[in-house]
Amino acid sequence: KQINKWVKTQVHIRNVCASGRGTHLNSRHLGDATVLPKDAEQQIVLWVNTLPKNGAPVSRSMLTLQAKEFAADKGLEEDNFAADDDSEHCSDTDE
């Protein structure tokens, strides 16, 4: 099954490798994901950095909710921006 999938997506695989993103584990087509603008990312960084100073740990759920709130503030609809609750890059402290 996997070989058939590779054959079907051969052009996409070649394009990803040619673009230098061949080592990425998950390659999306352009437009498949919506990212926050840089200023919204900076707001999240500031928010995350201030919480531990106040003694509050940052959980995966808190980060997801905050990212969705910043996305809404930037006019991104929830259908277009989905902060992932299953992120493997965040450590969970309260779940």
PyMOL Python script that loads the backbone (N, CA, C, O; Angstrom):
from pymol import cmd

cmd.read_pdbstr("""\
ATOM      1  N   LYS A   1       0.818  -1.200   0.000  1.00  0.00           N
ATOM      2  CA  LYS A   1       0.000   0.000   0.000  1.00  0.00           C
ATOM      3  C   LYS A   1       0.861   1.263   0.000  1.00  0.00           C
ATOM      4  O   LYS A   1       0.570   2.227  -0.707  1.00  0.00           O
ATOM      5  N   GLN A   2       1.921   1.239   0.804  1.00  0.00           N
ATOM      6  CA  GLN A   2       2.775   2.422   0.900  1.00  0.00           C
ATOM      7  C   GLN A   2       3.451   2.723  -0.436  1.00  0.00           C
ATOM      8  O   GLN A   2       3.575   3.885  -0.823  1.00  0.00           O
ATOM      9  N   ILE A   3       3.884   1.685  -1.135  1.00  0.00           N
ATOM     10  CA  ILE A   3       4.538   1.894  -2.433  1.00  0.00           C
ATOM     11  C   ILE A   3       3.560   2.508  -3.421  1.00  0.00           C
ATOM     12  O   ILE A   3       3.938   3.395  -4.188  1.00  0.00           O
ATOM     13  N   ASN A   4       2.316   2.058  -3.420  1.00  0.00           N
ATOM     14  CA  ASN A   4       1.310   2.644  -4.305  1.00  0.00           C
ATOM     15  C   ASN A   4       1.083   4.117  -3.976  1.00  0.00           C
ATOM     16  O   ASN A   4       0.898   4.939  -4.874  1.00  0.00           O
ATOM     17  N   LYS A   5       1.097   4.445  -2.688  1.00  0.00           N
ATOM     18  CA  LYS A   5       0.945   5.843  -2.285  1.00  0.00           C
ATOM     19  C   LYS A   5       2.116   6.671  -2.801  1.00  0.00           C
ATOM     20  O   LYS A   5       1.922   7.783  -3.293  1.00  0.00           O
ATOM     21  N   TRP A   6       3.327   6.136  -2.691  1.00  0.00           N
ATOM     22  CA  TRP A   6       4.503   6.857  -3.187  1.00  0.00           C
ATOM     23  C   TRP A   6       4.421   7.077  -4.693  1.00  0.00           C
ATOM     24  O   TRP A   6       4.788   8.142  -5.190  1.00  0.00           O
ATOM     25  N   VAL A   7       3.941   6.074  -5.416  1.00  0.00           N
ATOM     26  CA  VAL A   7       3.814   6.201  -6.874  1.00  0.00           C
ATOM     27  C   VAL A   7       2.818   7.306  -7.207  1.00  0.00           C
ATOM     28  O   VAL A   7       3.061   8.111  -8.106  1.00  0.00           O
ATOM     29  N   LYS A   8       1.694   7.349  -6.485  1.00  0.00           N
ATOM     30  CA  LYS A   8       0.670   8.365  -6.746  1.00  0.00           C
ATOM     31  C   LYS A   8       1.163   9.777  -6.424  1.00  0.00           C
ATOM     32  O   LYS A   8       0.764  10.742  -7.075  1.00  0.00           O
ATOM     33  N   THR A   9       2.025   9.890  -5.426  1.00  0.00           N
ATOM     34  CA  THR A   9       2.489  11.217  -5.001  1.00  0.00           C
ATOM     35  C   THR A   9       3.925  11.495  -5.442  1.00  0.00           C
ATOM     36  O   THR A   9       4.605  12.338  -4.856  1.00  0.00           O
ATOM     37  N   GLN A  10       4.375  10.804  -6.450  1.00  0.00           N
ATOM     38  CA  GLN A  10       5.761  10.910  -6.904  1.00  0.00           C
ATOM     39  C   GLN A  10       6.151  12.346  -7.260  1.00  0.00           C
ATOM     40  O   GLN A  10       7.230  12.805  -6.884  1.00  0.00           O
ATOM     41  N   VAL A  11       5.292  13.047  -7.973  1.00  0.00           N
ATOM     42  CA  VAL A  11       5.610  14.421  -8.378  1.00  0.00           C
ATOM     43  C   VAL A  11       5.745  15.312  -7.143  1.00  0.00           C
ATOM     44  O   VAL A  11       6.672  16.116  -7.048  1.00  0.00           O
ATOM     45  N   HIS A  12       4.822  15.165  -6.209  1.00  0.00           N
ATOM     46  CA  HIS A  12       4.873  15.965  -4.977  1.00  0.00           C
ATOM     47  C   HIS A  12       6.146  15.647  -4.188  1.00  0.00           C
ATOM     48  O   HIS A  12       6.806  16.557  -3.687  1.00  0.00           O
ATOM     49  N   ILE A  13       6.487  14.381  -4.077  1.00  0.00           N
ATOM     50  CA  ILE A  13       7.695  13.974  -3.351  1.00  0.00           C
ATOM     51  C   ILE A  13       8.934  14.587  -3.990  1.00  0.00           C
ATOM     52  O   ILE A  13       9.808  15.098  -3.289  1.00  0.00           O
ATOM     53  N   ARG A  14       9.014  14.539  -5.312  1.00  0.00           N
ATOM     54  CA  ARG A  14      10.165  15.129  -6.010  1.00  0.00           C
ATOM     55  C   ARG A  14      10.244  16.644  -5.776  1.00  0.00           C
ATOM     56  O   ARG A  14      11.325  17.191  -5.560  1.00  0.00           O
ATOM     57  N   ASN A  15       9.089  17.310  -5.823  1.00  0.00           N
ATOM     58  CA  ASN A  15       9.069  18.762  -5.603  1.00  0.00           C
ATOM     59  C   ASN A  15       9.511  19.118  -4.186  1.00  0.00           C
ATOM     60  O   ASN A  15      10.250  20.081  -3.985  1.00  0.00           O
ATOM     61  N   VAL A  16       9.058  18.344  -3.213  1.00  0.00           N
ATOM     62  CA  VAL A  16       9.443  18.592  -1.821  1.00  0.00           C
ATOM     63  C   VAL A  16      10.942  18.403  -1.651  1.00  0.00           C
ATOM     64  O   VAL A  16      11.604  19.217  -1.008  1.00  0.00           O
ATOM     65  N   CYS A  17      11.474  17.342  -2.220  1.00  0.00           N
ATOM     66  CA  CYS A  17      12.915  17.088  -2.109  1.00  0.00           C
ATOM     67  C   CYS A  17      13.723  18.181  -2.805  1.00  0.00           C
ATOM     68  O   CYS A  17      14.764  18.603  -2.301  1.00  0.00           O
ATOM     69  N   ALA A  18      13.250  18.632  -3.951  1.00  0.00           N
ATOM     70  CA  ALA A  18      13.955  19.674  -4.693  1.00  0.00           C
ATOM     71  C   ALA A  18      13.934  21.011  -3.945  1.00  0.00           C
ATOM     72  O   ALA A  18      14.847  21.823  -4.089  1.00  0.00           O
ATOM     73  N   SER A  19      12.889  21.232  -3.150  1.00  0.00           N
ATOM     74  CA  SER A  19      12.776  22.499  -2.423  1.00  0.00           C
ATOM     75  C   SER A  19      13.602  22.521  -1.142  1.00  0.00           C
ATOM     76  O   SER A  19      13.699  23.557  -0.484  1.00  0.00           O
ATOM     77  N   GLY A  20      14.196  21.388  -0.785  1.00  0.00           N
ATOM     78  CA  GLY A  20      14.990  21.329   0.435  1.00  0.00           C
ATOM     79  C   GLY A  20      14.201  20.890   1.649  1.00  0.00           C
ATOM     80  O   GLY A  20      14.747  20.833   2.751  1.00  0.00           O
ATOM     81  N   ARG A  21      12.918  20.578   1.469  1.00  0.00           N
ATOM     82  CA  ARG A  21      12.084  20.155   2.595  1.00  0.00           C
ATOM     83  C   ARG A  21      11.932  18.637   2.649  1.00  0.00           C
ATOM     84  O   ARG A  21      11.014  18.129   3.292  1.00  0.00           O
ATOM     85  N   GLY A  22      12.809  17.924   1.991  1.00  0.00           N
ATOM     86  CA  GLY A  22      12.700  16.471   1.911  1.00  0.00           C
ATOM     87  C   GLY A  22      12.893  15.754   3.228  1.00  0.00           C
ATOM     88  O   GLY A  22      12.470  14.608   3.381  1.00  0.00           O
ATOM     89  N   THR A  23      13.530  16.419   4.185  1.00  0.00           N
ATOM     90  CA  THR A  23      13.749  15.777   5.485  1.00  0.00           C
ATOM     91  C   THR A  23      12.586  15.988   6.447  1.00  0.00           C
ATOM     92  O   THR A  23      12.562  15.391   7.523  1.00  0.00           O
ATOM     93  N   HIS A  24      11.627  16.824   6.077  1.00  0.00           N
ATOM     94  CA  HIS A  24      10.469  17.057   6.940  1.00  0.00           C
ATOM     95  C   HIS A  24       9.616  15.797   6.994  1.00  0.00           C
ATOM     96  O   HIS A  24       9.425  15.128   5.978  1.00  0.00           O
ATOM     97  N   LEU A  25       9.110  15.476   8.164  1.00  0.00           N
ATOM     98  CA  LEU A  25       8.306  14.270   8.327  1.00  0.00           C
ATOM     99  C   LEU A  25       6.910  14.418   7.741  1.00  0.00           C
ATOM    100  O   LEU A  25       6.301  13.427   7.338  1.00  0.00           O
ATOM    101  N   ASN A  26       6.399  15.637   7.690  1.00  0.00           N
ATOM    102  CA  ASN A  26       5.054  15.858   7.181  1.00  0.00           C
ATOM    103  C   ASN A  26       5.103  17.003   6.184  1.00  0.00           C
ATOM    104  O   ASN A  26       5.262  18.160   6.572  1.00  0.00           O
ATOM    105  N   SER A  27       4.970  16.693   4.919  1.00  0.00           N
ATOM    106  CA  SER A  27       5.003  17.747   3.905  1.00  0.00           C
ATOM    107  C   SER A  27       3.584  18.054   3.464  1.00  0.00           C
ATOM    108  O   SER A  27       2.851  17.173   3.014  1.00  0.00           O
ATOM    109  N   ARG A  28       3.214  19.299   3.600  1.00  0.00           N
ATOM    110  CA  ARG A  28       1.880  19.728   3.203  1.00  0.00           C
ATOM    111  C   ARG A  28       1.982  20.475   1.883  1.00  0.00           C
ATOM    112  O   ARG A  28       3.014  21.055   1.548  1.00  0.00           O
ATOM    113  N   HIS A  29       0.888  20.442   1.150  1.00  0.00           N
ATOM    114  CA  HIS A  29       0.799  21.259  -0.055  1.00  0.00           C
ATOM    115  C   HIS A  29       0.651  22.712   0.380  1.00  0.00           C
ATOM    116  O   HIS A  29       0.127  22.983   1.460  1.00  0.00           O
ATOM    117  N   LEU A  30       1.103  23.640  -0.442  1.00  0.00           N
ATOM    118  CA  LEU A  30       0.975  25.050  -0.113  1.00  0.00           C
ATOM    119  C   LEU A  30      -0.488  25.391   0.123  1.00  0.00           C
ATOM    120  O   LEU A  30      -1.358  24.995  -0.652  1.00  0.00           O
ATOM    121  N   GLY A  31      -0.751  26.119   1.181  1.00  0.00           N
ATOM    122  CA  GLY A  31      -2.109  26.518   1.504  1.00  0.00           C
ATOM    123  C   GLY A  31      -2.849  25.558   2.412  1.00  0.00           C
ATOM    124  O   GLY A  31      -3.959  25.863   2.850  1.00  0.00           O
ATOM    125  N   ASP A  32      -2.264  24.397   2.710  1.00  0.00           N
ATOM    126  CA  ASP A  32      -2.941  23.424   3.571  1.00  0.00           C
ATOM    127  C   ASP A  32      -2.956  23.848   5.032  1.00  0.00           C
ATOM    128  O   ASP A  32      -3.827  23.416   5.788  1.00  0.00           O
ATOM    129  N   ALA A  33      -2.032  24.666   5.436  1.00  0.00           N
ATOM    130  CA  ALA A  33      -1.959  25.088   6.832  1.00  0.00           C
ATOM    131  C   ALA A  33      -1.940  26.606   6.897  1.00  0.00           C
ATOM    132  O   ALA A  33      -1.377  27.272   6.027  1.00  0.00           O
ATOM    133  N   THR A  34      -2.550  27.133   7.916  1.00  0.00           N
ATOM    134  CA  THR A  34      -2.530  28.565   8.144  1.00  0.00           C
ATOM    135  C   THR A  34      -1.637  28.836   9.344  1.00  0.00           C
ATOM    136  O   THR A  34      -1.760  28.189  10.384  1.00  0.00           O
ATOM    137  N   VAL A  35      -0.755  29.781   9.191  1.00  0.00           N
ATOM    138  CA  VAL A  35       0.139  30.137  10.292  1.00  0.00           C
ATOM    139  C   VAL A  35      -0.200  31.537  10.769  1.00  0.00           C
ATOM    140  O   VAL A  35      -0.750  32.350  10.026  1.00  0.00           O
ATOM    141  N   LEU A  36       0.132  31.798  11.997  1.00  0.00           N
ATOM    142  CA  LEU A  36      -0.107  33.125  12.558  1.00  0.00           C
ATOM    143  C   LEU A  36       0.891  34.127  11.997  1.00  0.00           C
ATOM    144  O   LEU A  36       2.023  33.765  11.676  1.00  0.00           O
ATOM    145  N   PRO A  37       0.480  35.380  11.879  1.00  0.00           N
ATOM    146  CA  PRO A  37       1.438  36.422  11.497  1.00  0.00           C
ATOM    147  C   PRO A  37       2.534  36.535  12.558  1.00  0.00           C
ATOM    148  O   PRO A  37       2.341  36.143  13.708  1.00  0.00           O
ATOM    149  N   LYS A  38       3.678  37.072  12.157  1.00  0.00           N
ATOM    150  CA  LYS A  38       4.832  37.168  13.061  1.00  0.00           C
ATOM    151  C   LYS A  38       4.506  37.925  14.350  1.00  0.00           C
ATOM    152  O   LYS A  38       4.961  37.534  15.425  1.00  0.00           O
ATOM    153  N   ASP A  39       3.726  39.003  14.255  1.00  0.00           N
ATOM    154  CA  ASP A  39       3.421  39.759  15.470  1.00  0.00           C
ATOM    155  C   ASP A  39       2.570  38.949  16.442  1.00  0.00           C
ATOM    156  O   ASP A  39       2.714  39.094  17.656  1.00  0.00           O
ATOM    157  N   ALA A  40       1.685  38.099  15.924  1.00  0.00           N
ATOM    158  CA  ALA A  40       0.888  37.232  16.797  1.00  0.00           C
ATOM    159  C   ALA A  40       1.771  36.169  17.444  1.00  0.00           C
ATOM    160  O   ALA A  40       1.586  35.826  18.612  1.00  0.00           O
ATOM    161  N   GLU A  41       2.732  35.648  16.677  1.00  0.00           N
ATOM    162  CA  GLU A  41       3.675  34.681  17.252  1.00  0.00           C
ATOM    163  C   GLU A  41       4.471  35.327  18.383  1.00  0.00           C
ATOM    164  O   GLU A  41       4.710  34.703  19.417  1.00  0.00           O
ATOM    165  N   GLN A  42       4.880  36.576  18.183  1.00  0.00           N
ATOM    166  CA  GLN A  42       5.632  37.288  19.220  1.00  0.00           C
ATOM    167  C   GLN A  42       4.777  37.493  20.475  1.00  0.00           C
ATOM    168  O   GLN A  42       5.282  37.414  21.595  1.00  0.00           O
ATOM    169  N   GLN A  43       3.481  37.757  20.279  1.00  0.00           N
ATOM    170  CA  GLN A  43       2.584  37.906  21.427  1.00  0.00           C
ATOM    171  C   GLN A  43       2.501  36.603  22.218  1.00  0.00           C
ATOM    172  O   GLN A  43       2.488  36.621  23.449  1.00  0.00           O
ATOM    173  N   ILE A  44       2.445  35.482  21.519  1.00  0.00           N
ATOM    174  CA  ILE A  44       2.398  34.184  22.194  1.00  0.00           C
ATOM    175  C   ILE A  44       3.696  33.941  22.956  1.00  0.00           C
ATOM    176  O   ILE A  44       3.675  33.460  24.090  1.00  0.00           O
ATOM    177  N   VAL A  45       4.820  34.272  22.337  1.00  0.00           N
ATOM    178  CA  VAL A  45       6.111  34.099  23.010  1.00  0.00           C
ATOM    179  C   VAL A  45       6.152  34.930  24.292  1.00  0.00           C
ATOM    180  O   VAL A  45       6.568  34.433  25.339  1.00  0.00           O
ATOM    181  N   LEU A  46       5.729  36.176  24.218  1.00  0.00           N
ATOM    182  CA  LEU A  46       5.703  37.028  25.413  1.00  0.00           C
ATOM    183  C   LEU A  46       4.773  36.453  26.475  1.00  0.00           C
ATOM    184  O   LEU A  46       5.106  36.439  27.660  1.00  0.00           O
ATOM    185  N   TRP A  47       3.607  35.978  26.045  1.00  0.00           N
ATOM    186  CA  TRP A  47       2.635  35.392  26.971  1.00  0.00           C
ATOM    187  C   TRP A  47       3.225  34.166  27.663  1.00  0.00           C
ATOM    188  O   TRP A  47       3.118  34.017  28.880  1.00  0.00           O
ATOM    189  N   VAL A  48       3.854  33.284  26.870  1.00  0.00           N
ATOM    190  CA  VAL A  48       4.448  32.064  27.434  1.00  0.00           C
ATOM    191  C   VAL A  48       5.573  32.413  28.401  1.00  0.00           C
ATOM    192  O   VAL A  48       5.698  31.793  29.458  1.00  0.00           O
ATOM    193  N   ASN A  49       6.387  33.395  28.048  1.00  0.00           N
ATOM    194  CA  ASN A  49       7.528  33.756  28.895  1.00  0.00           C
ATOM    195  C   ASN A  49       7.124  34.438  30.197  1.00  0.00           C
ATOM    196  O   ASN A  49       7.860  34.358  31.180  1.00  0.00           O
ATOM    197  N   THR A  50       5.975  35.105  30.229  1.00  0.00           N
ATOM    198  CA  THR A  50       5.566  35.793  31.456  1.00  0.00           C
ATOM    199  C   THR A  50       4.879  34.865  32.450  1.00  0.00           C
ATOM    200  O   THR A  50       4.937  35.117  33.654  1.00  0.00           O
ATOM    201  N   LEU A  51       4.238  33.813  31.991  1.00  0.00           N
ATOM    202  CA  LEU A  51       3.518  32.932  32.915  1.00  0.00           C
ATOM    203  C   LEU A  51       4.421  32.241  33.927  1.00  0.00           C
ATOM    204  O   LEU A  51       4.117  32.280  35.119  1.00  0.00           O
ATOM    205  N   PRO A  52       5.524  31.607  33.511  1.00  0.00           N
ATOM    206  CA  PRO A  52       6.370  30.955  34.516  1.00  0.00           C
ATOM    207  C   PRO A  52       6.948  31.938  35.532  1.00  0.00           C
ATOM    208  O   PRO A  52       7.193  31.566  36.679  1.00  0.00           O
ATOM    209  N   LYS A  53       7.168  33.181  35.123  1.00  0.00           N
ATOM    210  CA  LYS A  53       7.676  34.192  36.058  1.00  0.00           C
ATOM    211  C   LYS A  53       6.672  34.443  37.180  1.00  0.00           C
ATOM    212  O   LYS A  53       7.043  34.806  38.296  1.00  0.00           O
ATOM    213  N   ASN A  54       5.391  34.243  36.860  1.00  0.00           N
ATOM    214  CA  ASN A  54       4.333  34.412  37.857  1.00  0.00           C
ATOM    215  C   ASN A  54       4.034  33.107  38.585  1.00  0.00           C
ATOM    216  O   ASN A  54       3.114  33.050  39.401  1.00  0.00           O
ATOM    217  N   GLY A  55       4.798  32.065  38.298  1.00  0.00           N
ATOM    218  CA  GLY A  55       4.616  30.782  38.956  1.00  0.00           C
ATOM    219  C   GLY A  55       3.601  29.865  38.301  1.00  0.00           C
ATOM    220  O   GLY A  55       3.252  28.829  38.867  1.00  0.00           O
ATOM    221  N   ALA A  56       3.121  30.225  37.117  1.00  0.00           N
ATOM    222  CA  ALA A  56       2.113  29.410  36.439  1.00  0.00           C
ATOM    223  C   ALA A  56       2.759  28.593  35.322  1.00  0.00           C
ATOM    224  O   ALA A  56       3.386  29.165  34.431  1.00  0.00           O
ATOM    225  N   PRO A  57       2.618  27.272  35.352  1.00  0.00           N
ATOM    226  CA  PRO A  57       3.131  26.458  34.249  1.00  0.00           C
ATOM    227  C   PRO A  57       2.240  26.623  33.018  1.00  0.00           C
ATOM    228  O   PRO A  57       1.053  26.927  33.143  1.00  0.00           O
ATOM    229  N   VAL A  58       2.805  26.426  31.849  1.00  0.00           N
ATOM    230  CA  VAL A  58       2.053  26.539  30.601  1.00  0.00           C
ATOM    231  C   VAL A  58       1.738  25.131  30.110  1.00  0.00           C
ATOM    232  O   VAL A  58       2.644  24.366  29.778  1.00  0.00           O
ATOM    233  N   SER A  59       0.467  24.796  30.066  1.00  0.00           N
ATOM    234  CA  SER A  59       0.061  23.469  29.596  1.00  0.00           C
ATOM    235  C   SER A  59      -0.237  23.517  28.101  1.00  0.00           C
ATOM    236  O   SER A  59      -0.370  24.591  27.514  1.00  0.00           O
ATOM    237  N   ARG A  60      -0.337  22.365  27.510  1.00  0.00           N
ATOM    238  CA  ARG A  60      -0.690  22.246  26.096  1.00  0.00           C
ATOM    239  C   ARG A  60      -2.053  22.880  25.837  1.00  0.00           C
ATOM    240  O   ARG A  60      -2.231  23.588  24.845  1.00  0.00           O
ATOM    241  N   SER A  61      -3.009  22.632  26.717  1.00  0.00           N
ATOM    242  CA  SER A  61      -4.358  23.190  26.547  1.00  0.00           C
ATOM    243  C   SER A  61      -4.335  24.711  26.591  1.00  0.00           C
ATOM    244  O   SER A  61      -4.988  25.373  25.784  1.00  0.00           O
ATOM    245  N   MET A  62      -3.578  25.265  27.541  1.00  0.00           N
ATOM    246  CA  MET A  62      -3.485  26.717  27.652  1.00  0.00           C
ATOM    247  C   MET A  62      -2.882  27.325  26.394  1.00  0.00           C
ATOM    248  O   MET A  62      -3.363  28.343  25.895  1.00  0.00           O
ATOM    249  N   LEU A  63      -1.829  26.699  25.884  1.00  0.00           N
ATOM    250  CA  LEU A  63      -1.169  27.211  24.686  1.00  0.00           C
ATOM    251  C   LEU A  63      -2.103  27.144  23.481  1.00  0.00           C
ATOM    252  O   LEU A  63      -2.152  28.074  22.676  1.00  0.00           O
ATOM    253  N   THR A  64      -2.845  26.041  23.359  1.00  0.00           N
ATOM    254  CA  THR A  64      -3.791  25.890  22.254  1.00  0.00           C
ATOM    255  C   THR A  64      -4.867  26.962  22.310  1.00  0.00           C
ATOM    256  O   THR A  64      -5.160  27.605  21.301  1.00  0.00           O
ATOM    257  N   LEU A  65      -5.455  27.157  23.481  1.00  0.00           N
ATOM    258  CA  LEU A  65      -6.507  28.164  23.622  1.00  0.00           C
ATOM    259  C   LEU A  65      -5.982  29.566  23.343  1.00  0.00           C
ATOM    260  O   LEU A  65      -6.653  30.369  22.693  1.00  0.00           O
ATOM    261  N   GLN A  66      -4.792  29.856  23.832  1.00  0.00           N
ATOM    262  CA  GLN A  66      -4.213  31.184  23.613  1.00  0.00           C
ATOM    263  C   GLN A  66      -3.911  31.407  22.131  1.00  0.00           C
ATOM    264  O   GLN A  66      -4.155  32.495  21.611  1.00  0.00           O
ATOM    265  N   ALA A  67      -3.384  30.392  21.449  1.00  0.00           N
ATOM    266  CA  ALA A  67      -3.095  30.514  20.018  1.00  0.00           C
ATOM    267  C   ALA A  67      -4.381  30.756  19.236  1.00  0.00           C
ATOM    268  O   ALA A  67      -4.406  31.573  18.315  1.00  0.00           O
ATOM    269  N   LYS A  68      -5.452  30.046  19.600  1.00  0.00           N
ATOM    270  CA  LYS A  68      -6.737  30.255  18.918  1.00  0.00           C
ATOM    271  C   LYS A  68      -7.284  31.651  19.188  1.00  0.00           C
ATOM    272  O   LYS A  68      -7.890  32.265  18.310  1.00  0.00           O
ATOM    273  N   GLU A  69      -7.072  32.148  20.399  1.00  0.00           N
ATOM    274  CA  GLU A  69      -7.528  33.499  20.732  1.00  0.00           C
ATOM    275  C   GLU A  69      -6.762  34.546  19.921  1.00  0.00           C
ATOM    276  O   GLU A  69      -7.361  35.482  19.390  1.00  0.00           O
ATOM    277  N   PHE A  70      -5.444  34.389  19.826  1.00  0.00           N
ATOM    278  CA  PHE A  70      -4.652  35.312  19.011  1.00  0.00           C
ATOM    279  C   PHE A  70      -5.049  35.218  17.539  1.00  0.00           C
ATOM    280  O   PHE A  70      -5.077  36.230  16.838  1.00  0.00           O
ATOM    281  N   ALA A  71      -5.355  34.014  17.070  1.00  0.00           N
ATOM    282  CA  ALA A  71      -5.792  33.838  15.682  1.00  0.00           C
ATOM    283  C   ALA A  71      -7.102  34.582  15.447  1.00  0.00           C
ATOM    284  O   ALA A  71      -7.267  35.241  14.420  1.00  0.00           O
ATOM    285  N   ALA A  72      -8.028  34.482  16.389  1.00  0.00           N
ATOM    286  CA  ALA A  72      -9.303  35.190  16.261  1.00  0.00           C
ATOM    287  C   ALA A  72      -9.080  36.698  16.262  1.00  0.00           C
ATOM    288  O   ALA A  72      -9.734  37.425  15.514  1.00  0.00           O
ATOM    289  N   ASP A  73      -8.152  37.173  17.106  1.00  0.00           N
ATOM    290  CA  ASP A  73      -7.833  38.604  17.143  1.00  0.00           C
ATOM    291  C   ASP A  73      -7.278  39.096  15.812  1.00  0.00           C
ATOM    292  O   ASP A  73      -7.456  40.257  15.446  1.00  0.00           O
ATOM    293  N   LYS A  74      -6.604  38.203  15.092  1.00  0.00           N
ATOM    294  CA  LYS A  74      -6.025  38.562  13.791  1.00  0.00           C
ATOM    295  C   LYS A  74      -7.011  38.335  12.646  1.00  0.00           C
ATOM    296  O   LYS A  74      -6.667  38.530  11.480  1.00  0.00           O
ATOM    297  N   GLY A  75      -8.237  37.924  12.978  1.00  0.00           N
ATOM    298  CA  GLY A  75      -9.252  37.745  11.950  1.00  0.00           C
ATOM    299  C   GLY A  75      -9.233  36.394  11.267  1.00  0.00           C
ATOM    300  O   GLY A  75      -9.900  36.206  10.250  1.00  0.00           O
ATOM    301  N   LEU A  76      -8.482  35.450  11.807  1.00  0.00           N
ATOM    302  CA  LEU A  76      -8.470  34.103  11.240  1.00  0.00           C
ATOM    303  C   LEU A  76      -9.626  33.316  11.832  1.00  0.00           C
ATOM    304  O   LEU A  76      -9.764  33.223  13.052  1.00  0.00           O
ATOM    305  N   GLU A  77     -10.448  32.753  10.970  1.00  0.00           N
ATOM    306  CA  GLU A  77     -11.565  31.950  11.456  1.00  0.00           C
ATOM    307  C   GLU A  77     -11.047  30.615  11.965  1.00  0.00           C
ATOM    308  O   GLU A  77     -10.017  30.124  11.504  1.00  0.00           O
ATOM    309  N   GLU A  78     -11.756  30.036  12.907  1.00  0.00           N
ATOM    310  CA  GLU A  78     -11.304  28.781  13.503  1.00  0.00           C
ATOM    311  C   GLU A  78     -11.231  27.663  12.468  1.00  0.00           C
ATOM    312  O   GLU A  78     -10.442  26.731  12.622  1.00  0.00           O
ATOM    313  N   ASP A  79     -12.048  27.745  11.410  1.00  0.00           N
ATOM    314  CA  ASP A  79     -11.989  26.739  10.342  1.00  0.00           C
ATOM    315  C   ASP A  79     -10.672  26.820   9.581  1.00  0.00           C
ATOM    316  O   ASP A  79     -10.184  25.812   9.070  1.00  0.00           O
ATOM    317  N   ASN A  80     -10.097  28.019   9.504  1.00  0.00           N
ATOM    318  CA  ASN A  80      -8.858  28.219   8.761  1.00  0.00           C
ATOM    319  C   ASN A  80      -7.611  28.047   9.614  1.00  0.00           C
ATOM    320  O   ASN A  80      -6.516  27.830   9.095  1.00  0.00           O
ATOM    321  N   PHE A  81      -7.782  28.145  10.914  1.00  0.00           N
ATOM    322  CA  PHE A  81      -6.638  28.008  11.812  1.00  0.00           C
ATOM    323  C   PHE A  81      -7.008  27.021  12.897  1.00  0.00           C
ATOM    324  O   PHE A  81      -7.939  27.247  13.670  1.00  0.00           O
ATOM    325  N   ALA A  82      -6.278  25.939  12.949  1.00  0.00           N
ATOM    326  CA  ALA A  82      -6.564  24.921  13.964  1.00  0.00           C
ATOM    327  C   ALA A  82      -5.298  24.651  14.751  1.00  0.00           C
ATOM    328  O   ALA A  82      -4.428  23.909  14.296  1.00  0.00           O
ATOM    329  N   ALA A  83      -5.188  25.241  15.916  1.00  0.00           N
ATOM    330  CA  ALA A  83      -4.083  24.896  16.804  1.00  0.00           C
ATOM    331  C   ALA A  83      -4.324  23.466  17.238  1.00  0.00           C
ATOM    332  O   ALA A  83      -5.427  23.111  17.652  1.00  0.00           O
ATOM    333  N   ASP A  84      -3.305  22.656  17.144  1.00  0.00           N
ATOM    334  CA  ASP A  84      -3.452  21.219  17.337  1.00  0.00           C
ATOM    335  C   ASP A  84      -3.262  20.833  18.792  1.00  0.00           C
ATOM    336  O   ASP A  84      -2.215  21.105  19.379  1.00  0.00           O
ATOM    337  N   ASP A  85      -4.278  20.195  19.380  1.00  0.00           N
ATOM    338  CA  ASP A  85      -4.176  19.714  20.760  1.00  0.00           C
ATOM    339  C   ASP A  85      -3.214  18.552  20.888  1.00  0.00           C
ATOM    340  O   ASP A  85      -2.780  18.238  21.997  1.00  0.00           O
ATOM    341  N   ASP A  86      -2.865  17.902  19.785  1.00  0.00           N
ATOM    342  CA  ASP A  86      -2.006  16.724  19.829  1.00  0.00           C
ATOM    343  C   ASP A  86      -0.553  17.054  19.514  1.00  0.00           C
ATOM    344  O   ASP A  86       0.213  16.171  19.130  1.00  0.00           O
ATOM    345  N   SER A  87      -0.172  18.301  19.670  1.00  0.00           N
ATOM    346  CA  SER A  87       1.199  18.690  19.362  1.00  0.00           C
ATOM    347  C   SER A  87       2.185  17.885  20.190  1.00  0.00           C
ATOM    348  O   SER A  87       2.020  17.747  21.402  1.00  0.00           O
ATOM    349  N   GLU A  88       3.209  17.357  19.538  1.00  0.00           N
ATOM    350  CA  GLU A  88       4.227  16.589  20.238  1.00  0.00           C
ATOM    351  C   GLU A  88       5.358  17.488  20.711  1.00  0.00           C
ATOM    352  O   GLU A  88       6.306  17.020  21.341  1.00  0.00           O
ATOM    353  N   HIS A  89       5.260  18.779  20.407  1.00  0.00           N
ATOM    354  CA  HIS A  89       6.350  19.688  20.733  1.00  0.00           C
ATOM    355  C   HIS A  89       6.148  20.398  22.063  1.00  0.00           C
ATOM    356  O   HIS A  89       7.033  21.127  22.511  1.00  0.00           O
ATOM    357  N   CYS A  90       4.997  20.198  22.701  1.00  0.00           N
ATOM    358  CA  CYS A  90       4.715  20.861  23.970  1.00  0.00           C
ATOM    359  C   CYS A  90       4.699  19.825  25.079  1.00  0.00           C
ATOM    360  O   CYS A  90       4.214  18.709  24.893  1.00  0.00           O
ATOM    361  N   SER A  91       5.225  20.195  26.220  1.00  0.00           N
ATOM    362  CA  SER A  91       5.113  19.285  27.354  1.00  0.00           C
ATOM    363  C   SER A  91       3.837  19.621  28.100  1.00  0.00           C
ATOM    364  O   SER A  91       3.479  20.789  28.249  1.00  0.00           O
ATOM    365  N   ASP A  92       3.169  18.608  28.559  1.00  0.00           N
ATOM    366  CA  ASP A  92       1.890  18.797  29.229  1.00  0.00           C
ATOM    367  C   ASP A  92       2.083  18.717  30.732  1.00  0.00           C
ATOM    368  O   ASP A  92       2.707  17.782  31.234  1.00  0.00           O
ATOM    369  N   THR A  93       1.554  19.687  31.443  1.00  0.00           N
ATOM    370  CA  THR A  93       1.753  19.684  32.888  1.00  0.00           C
ATOM    371  C   THR A  93       0.478  19.437  33.668  1.00  0.00           C
ATOM    372  O   THR A  93       0.536  19.104  34.852  1.00  0.00           O
ATOM    373  N   ASP A  94      -0.697  19.595  33.020  1.00  0.00           N
ATOM    374  CA  ASP A  94      -1.918  19.453  33.811  1.00  0.00           C
ATOM    375  C   ASP A  94      -2.913  18.468  33.232  1.00  0.00           C
ATOM    376  O   ASP A  94      -4.047  18.406  33.708  1.00  0.00           O
ATOM    377  N   GLU A  95      -2.548  17.717  32.251  1.00  0.00           N
ATOM    378  CA  GLU A  95      -3.536  16.816  31.653  1.00  0.00           C
ATOM    379  C   GLU A  95      -3.169  15.376  31.883  1.00  0.00           C
ATOM    380  O   GLU A  95      -3.889  14.478  31.447  1.00  0.00           O
TER     381      GLU A  95
END
""", "prot")
cmd.dss("prot")
cmd.show_as("cartoon", "prot")
cmd.util.cbc("prot")
cmd.orient("prot")
